């Protein structure tokens, strides 16, 4: 059980195409502070949340309306000993039709409970996937971290003593 990758699943009243397109728009559900394209194969983007989390990610796999795979190329956390825990992990989004609804299964392959950041990352991903991405797909507007502000993650950062 200790080597279980982090996963979160949502079921939405939307087409697989809509879910796929929403997932690719990381600025609309994860953070407005992203530089670079999040929707182009073999392209890299840079995410940061203040100086707490810096991350370079590359889109390495796409199956239209079915699957997206991103690889973490570089990562730094300022609140744990091994600041590079995410390096080499993958963000995998699998999209399937579930009897008229669309299931989105997110797996952070390599993010396991033995990681020092696991509890913080678990809380954060759960919010981003089950709340922000869910709202983007179902309501047309997610709740990403606002650009250059504390915003959405302020409560989480305070909970974990990160600010």
C-alpha positions as CSV (number, residue, x, y, z in Angstrom):
1,X,0.0,0.0,0.0
2,X,2.9,2.4,0.7
3,X,3.9,2.3,-3.0
4,X,0.4,3.3,-4.2
5,X,0.6,6.2,-6.7
6,X,-1.7,9.1,-6.0
7,X,-5.0,9.0,-8.0
8,X,-8.2,11.0,-8.1
9,X,-11.2,10.3,-10.2
10,X,-14.1,12.6,-11.3
11,X,-17.3,11.7,-13.2
12,X,-18.7,14.6,-15.2
13,X,-21.7,15.4,-17.4
14,X,-19.6,16.4,-20.4
15,X,-18.1,14.8,-23.5
16,X,-14.7,13.2,-23.5
17,X,-13.6,15.9,-25.9
18,X,-14.6,18.7,-23.6
19,X,-12.8,17.0,-20.6
20,X,-9.7,16.5,-22.8
21,X,-9.6,20.1,-23.9
22,X,-10.2,21.4,-20.3
23,X,-7.4,19.2,-18.9
24,X,-4.9,20.6,-21.4
25,X,-5.6,24.1,-20.2
26,X,-3.7,24.0,-17.0
27,X,-4.0,27.8,-16.5
28,X,-7.8,27.4,-16.2
29,X,-7.7,24.8,-13.4
30,X,-4.2,24.6,-11.8
31,X,-2.5,28.0,-12.0
32,X,-2.6,31.2,-14.0
33,X,1.2,31.4,-13.2
34,X,2.3,29.0,-15.9
35,X,4.7,29.9,-18.7
36,X,4.8,28.0,-21.9
37,X,2.3,25.8,-23.7
38,X,0.5,23.1,-21.7
39,X,-1.3,21.5,-24.8
40,X,1.5,20.8,-27.3
41,X,3.3,17.5,-27.6
42,X,7.0,17.5,-26.6
43,X,6.7,21.1,-25.4
44,X,7.6,22.2,-21.8
45,X,5.9,24.6,-19.4
46,X,6.9,26.1,-16.1
47,X,4.7,26.2,-13.1
48,X,5.4,28.1,-9.9
49,X,3.6,28.9,-6.7
50,X,5.6,31.7,-5.1
51,X,9.0,30.2,-4.1
52,X,7.2,27.2,-2.5
53,X,6.9,25.1,-5.6
54,X,8.8,25.4,-8.9
55,X,8.2,22.8,-11.6
56,X,9.1,22.2,-15.3
57,X,6.7,19.7,-17.1
58,X,6.6,18.3,-20.6
59,X,3.7,16.9,-22.5
60,X,5.0,13.5,-23.6
61,X,1.8,11.6,-24.7
62,X,-1.5,12.4,-26.3
63,X,-4.4,10.2,-27.4
64,X,-7.1,12.5,-28.7
65,X,-10.0,12.7,-26.2
66,X,-8.6,9.7,-24.3
67,X,-5.3,10.3,-22.6
68,X,-2.7,12.9,-21.7
69,X,0.7,12.1,-20.2
70,X,3.0,14.8,-18.7
71,X,6.5,14.2,-17.3
72,X,8.1,16.3,-14.5
73,X,11.5,17.3,-15.8
74,X,12.6,19.5,-12.9
75,X,11.0,20.3,-9.6
76,X,11.8,22.1,-6.4
77,X,9.9,22.3,-3.1
78,X,11.1,24.7,-0.4
79,X,9.4,22.9,2.4
80,X,10.9,19.4,2.3
81,X,14.4,18.0,2.6
82,X,14.5,16.3,-0.9
83,X,13.4,19.3,-3.0
84,X,13.3,17.2,-6.2
85,X,10.8,14.5,-5.2
86,X,8.7,14.9,-8.3
87,X,11.5,14.7,-10.8
88,X,10.8,11.8,-13.2
89,X,7.2,11.3,-12.1
90,X,4.3,11.5,-14.5
91,X,0.9,13.2,-14.5
92,X,-1.5,10.8,-16.4
93,X,-5.1,11.8,-17.3
94,X,-7.2,8.9,-18.6
95,X,-10.6,9.8,-20.1
96,X,-13.3,7.2,-20.6
97,X,-17.0,7.1,-21.4
98,X,-19.1,5.8,-18.5
99,X,-22.6,5.3,-19.8
100,X,-23.3,8.9,-20.9
101,X,-20.9,10.5,-18.5
102,X,-17.2,11.0,-18.8
103,X,-14.8,9.6,-16.2
104,X,-11.5,11.4,-15.7
105,X,-8.9,9.4,-13.8
106,X,-5.8,11.4,-12.8
107,X,-2.7,9.4,-11.6
108,X,0.5,11.1,-10.4
109,X,2.7,8.1,-11.2
110,X,5.6,8.1,-8.8
111,X,3.9,10.3,-6.1
112,X,3.7,7.7,-3.3
113,X,2.9,7.9,0.4
114,X,6.6,7.4,1.3
115,X,7.4,10.8,-0.2
116,X,7.9,13.6,2.3
117,X,5.6,15.9,0.2
118,X,2.9,13.3,-0.1
119,X,0.3,14.7,2.4
120,X,0.7,18.3,1.1
121,X,0.6,17.1,-2.6
122,X,-2.4,14.8,-1.9
123,X,-4.4,17.7,-0.4
124,X,-3.4,20.0,-3.3
125,X,-4.1,17.5,-6.1
126,X,-7.4,16.5,-4.6
127,X,-8.5,20.1,-4.6
128,X,-7.3,20.8,-8.1
129,X,-8.8,17.7,-9.6
130,X,-12.0,17.2,-7.7
131,X,-12.9,20.9,-7.3
132,X,-11.1,23.2,-9.9
133,X,-10.8,20.8,-12.9
134,X,-14.3,19.4,-12.1
135,X,-15.8,23.0,-12.1
136,X,-13.9,23.9,-15.3
137,X,-15.4,20.9,-17.1
138,X,-18.9,21.1,-15.7
139,X,-19.4,24.9,-15.2
140,X,-16.9,26.4,-17.6
141,X,-14.7,28.0,-14.9
142,X,-12.1,26.5,-12.7
143,X,-10.5,27.8,-9.6
144,X,-6.7,28.0,-10.4
145,X,-4.1,29.8,-8.4
146,X,-4.5,33.5,-9.4
147,X,-1.5,35.1,-11.2
148,X,0.9,36.7,-8.7
149,X,-1.4,36.3,-5.7
150,X,-1.9,34.0,-2.7
151,X,-5.5,33.3,-3.7
152,X,-6.8,29.8,-4.0
153,X,-3.9,28.1,-2.3
154,X,-3.6,30.5,0.7
155,X,-5.6,28.2,3.0
156,X,-3.6,25.1,2.0
157,X,-0.3,26.9,2.3
158,X,-1.3,28.2,5.8
159,X,-2.4,24.7,6.8
160,X,1.0,23.3,6.0
161,X,2.9,26.3,7.3
162,X,4.3,27.0,3.8
163,X,4.0,30.8,3.6
